[in-house]
Amino acid sequence: MSAPKTRGHAIAAYCRECIHDTQALGTWREQVAACPCTDCLMWRFRPVQDARSAPDWIKARDPDELPEGFPGMDQGEAVRTMRAHVAAKASRRAVQAGQSEHITTPLSTPKDGTS
Protein backbone atom coordinates (compact mmCIF):
# COMPACT_ATOMS: atom_id res chain seq x y z
CA MET A 1 0.00 0.00 0.00
CA SER A 2 1.37 3.40 -0.93
CA ALA A 3 1.49 6.37 1.41
CA PRO A 4 -1.61 8.59 1.42
CA LYS A 5 -1.29 11.72 -0.73
CA THR A 6 -3.50 14.04 1.34
CA ARG A 7 -4.36 14.67 4.97
CA GLY A 8 -7.91 13.46 4.33
CA HIS A 9 -6.67 10.23 2.79
CA ALA A 10 -4.32 9.71 5.74
CA ILE A 11 -7.16 10.16 8.24
CA ALA A 12 -9.41 7.81 6.25
CA ALA A 13 -6.64 5.20 6.13
CA TYR A 14 -6.02 5.54 9.88
CA CYS A 15 -9.72 5.17 10.71
CA ARG A 16 -10.14 2.25 8.34
CA GLU A 17 -7.16 0.46 9.85
CA CYS A 18 -8.50 1.12 13.35
CA ILE A 19 -12.13 0.08 13.04
CA HIS A 20 -12.82 -1.87 9.86
CA ASP A 21 -13.80 -5.46 10.48
CA THR A 22 -14.59 -7.50 7.37
CA GLN A 23 -16.63 -9.92 9.47
CA ALA A 24 -18.79 -7.19 11.04
CA LEU A 25 -21.88 -5.45 9.72
CA GLY A 26 -21.33 -2.63 7.25
CA THR A 27 -18.79 -1.46 4.74
CA TRP A 28 -15.60 0.17 5.96
CA ARG A 29 -17.12 3.58 5.17
CA GLU A 30 -20.23 2.80 7.23
CA GLN A 31 -18.14 1.45 10.09
CA VAL A 32 -15.93 4.56 10.12
CA ALA A 33 -18.88 6.98 9.83
CA ALA A 34 -20.70 5.18 12.67
CA CYS A 35 -17.62 4.98 14.87
CA PRO A 36 -18.79 5.28 18.47
CA CYS A 37 -15.28 6.09 19.83
CA THR A 38 -15.93 9.78 20.44
CA ASP A 39 -12.86 10.12 22.67
CA CYS A 40 -10.54 9.37 19.70
CA LEU A 41 -8.56 12.38 18.47
CA MET A 42 -9.54 11.56 14.88
CA TRP A 43 -13.28 11.17 15.55
CA ARG A 44 -14.27 14.70 14.49
CA PHE A 45 -12.17 14.37 11.33
CA ARG A 46 -13.22 10.86 10.26
CA PRO A 47 -14.74 10.51 6.81
CA VAL A 48 -18.52 10.26 6.82
CA GLN A 49 -21.11 9.33 4.22
CA ASP A 50 -22.20 11.88 1.68
CA ALA A 51 -24.24 14.78 2.99
CA ARG A 52 -27.45 13.73 1.26
CA SER A 53 -27.76 10.37 2.99
CA ALA A 54 -25.87 10.81 6.26
CA PRO A 55 -27.92 11.50 9.37
CA ASP A 56 -27.55 15.05 10.66
CA TRP A 57 -26.01 13.77 13.90
CA ILE A 58 -23.25 12.05 11.90
CA LYS A 59 -22.59 15.11 9.72
CA ALA A 60 -22.42 17.38 12.79
CA ARG A 61 -19.36 15.51 14.11
CA ASP A 62 -20.42 16.64 17.56
CA PRO A 63 -20.69 14.01 20.32
CA ASP A 64 -23.52 16.01 21.92
CA GLU A 65 -25.64 15.48 18.78
CA LEU A 66 -25.41 11.67 18.84
CA PRO A 67 -28.43 9.56 19.81
CA GLU A 68 -28.57 8.61 23.46
CA GLY A 69 -26.27 5.70 24.25
CA PHE A 70 -24.46 5.87 20.89
CA PRO A 71 -20.92 6.30 22.28
CA GLY A 72 -21.32 3.10 24.30
CA MET A 73 -22.71 0.98 21.45
CA ASP A 74 -20.79 -1.83 19.86
CA GLN A 75 -19.83 -1.30 16.22
CA GLY A 76 -22.61 -3.43 14.74
CA GLU A 77 -25.33 -1.66 16.71
CA ALA A 78 -23.86 1.73 15.72
CA VAL A 79 -24.01 0.78 12.02
CA ARG A 80 -27.60 -0.52 12.42
CA THR A 81 -28.61 2.74 14.12
CA MET A 82 -27.04 4.82 11.37
CA ARG A 83 -28.62 2.68 8.64
CA ALA A 84 -32.06 3.06 10.24
CA HIS A 85 -31.68 6.84 10.20
CA VAL A 86 -30.46 6.79 6.57
CA ALA A 87 -33.47 4.63 5.55
CA ALA A 88 -35.90 6.92 7.38
CA LYS A 89 -34.37 9.98 5.74
CA ALA A 90 -34.64 8.37 2.27
CA SER A 91 -38.24 7.41 2.95
CA ARG A 92 -39.12 10.97 3.98
CA ARG A 93 -37.50 12.30 0.78
CA ALA A 94 -39.47 9.80 -1.31
CA VAL A 95 -42.75 10.78 0.35
CA GLN A 96 -41.98 14.47 -0.16
CA ALA A 97 -41.28 13.78 -3.83
CA GLY A 98 -44.48 11.73 -4.15
CA GLN A 99 -42.58 8.51 -4.74
CA SER A 100 -43.98 6.31 -2.02
CA GLU A 101 -42.69 2.74 -2.17
CA HIS A 102 -46.06 1.29 -1.20
CA ILE A 103 -49.42 1.54 -2.86
CA THR A 104 -51.54 3.63 -0.53
CA THR A 105 -54.92 3.14 -2.22
CA PRO A 106 -56.59 -0.24 -2.62
CA LEU A 107 -56.73 -1.74 -6.08
CA SER A 108 -60.22 -1.84 -7.51
CA THR A 109 -61.57 -4.86 -9.34
CA PRO A 110 -63.49 -4.46 -12.57
CA LYS A 111 -67.26 -4.39 -12.17
CA ASP A 112 -67.66 -7.43 -14.40
CA GLY A 113 -65.58 -9.54 -11.96
CA THR A 114 -62.69 -10.19 -14.35
CA SER A 115 -59.15 -9.45 -13.38
C-alpha positions in Angstrom: 0.0 0.0 0.0 1.4 3.4 -0.9 1.5 6.4 1.4 -1.6 8.6 1.4 -1.3 11.7 -0.7 -3.5 14.0 1.3 -4.4 14.7 5.0 -7.9 13.5 4.3 -6.7 10.2 2.8 -4.3 9.7 5.7 -7.2 10.2 8.2 -9.4 7.8 6.3 -6.6 5.2 6.1 -6.0 5.5 9.9 -9.7 5.2 10.7 -10.1 2.2 8.3 -7.2 0.5 9.8 -8.5 1.1 13.4 -12.1 0.1 13.0 -12.8 -1.9 9.9 -13.8 -5.5 10.5 -14.6 -7.5 7.4 -16.6 -9.9 9.5 -18.8 -7.2 11.0 -21.9 -5.5 9.7 -21.3 -2.6 7.2 -18.8 -1.5 4.7 -15.6 0.2 6.0 -17.1 3.6 5.2 -20.2 2.8 7.2 -18.1 1.4 10.1 -15.9 4.6 10.1 -18.9 7.0 9.8 -20.7 5.2 12.7 -17.6 5.0 14.9 -18.8 5.3 18.5 -15.3 6.1 19.8 -15.9 9.8 20.4 -12.9 10.1 22.7 -10.5 9.4 19.7 -8.6 12.4 18.5 -9.5 11.6 14.9 -13.3 11.2 15.6 -14.3 14.7 14.5 -12.2 14.4 11.3 -13.2 10.9 10.3 -14.7 10.5 6.8 -18.5 10.3 6.8 -21.1 9.3 4.2 -22.2 11.9 1.7 -24.2 14.8 3.0 -27.4 13.7 1.3 -27.8 10.4 3.0 -25.9 10.8 6.3 -27.9 11.5 9.4 -27.5 15.1 10.7 -26.0 13.8 13.9 -23.3 12.1 11.9 -22.6 15.1 9.7 -22.4 17.4 12.8 -19.4 15.5 14.1 -20.4 16.6 17.6 -20.7 14.0 20.3 -23.5 16.0 21.9 -25.6 15.5 18.8 -25.4 11.7 18.8 -28.4 9.6 19.8 -28.6 8.6 23.5 -26.3 5.7 24.2 -24.5 5.9 20.9 -20.9 6.3 22.3 -21.3 3.1 24.3 -22.7 1.0 21.4 -20.8 -1.8 19.9 -19.8 -1.3 16.2 -22.6 -3.4 14.7 -25.3 -1.7 16.7 -23.9 1.7 15.7 -24.0 0.8 12.0 -27.6 -0.5 12.4 -28.6 2.7 14.1 -27.0 4.8 11.4 -28.6 2.7 8.6 -32.1 3.1 10.2 -31.7 6.8 10.2 -30.5 6.8 6.6 -33.5 4.6 5.5 -35.9 6.9 7.4 -34.4 10.0 5.7 -34.6 8.4 2.3 -38.2 7.4 3.0 -39.1 11.0 4.0 -37.5 12.3 0.8 -39.5 9.8 -1.3 -42.7 10.8 0.3 -42.0 14.5 -0.2 -41.3 13.8 -3.8 -44.5 11.7 -4.1 -42.6 8.5 -4.7 -44.0 6.3 -2.0 -42.7 2.7 -2.2 -46.1 1.3 -1.2 -49.4 1.5 -2.9 -51.5 3.6 -0.5 -54.9 3.1 -2.2 -56.6 -0.2 -2.6 -56.7 -1.7 -6.1 -60.2 -1.8 -7.5 -61.6 -4.9 -9.3 -63.5 -4.5 -12.6 -67.3 -4.4 -12.2 -67.7 -7.4 -14.4 -65.6 -9.5 -12.0 -62.7 -10.2 -14.3 -59.1 -9.5 -13.4 
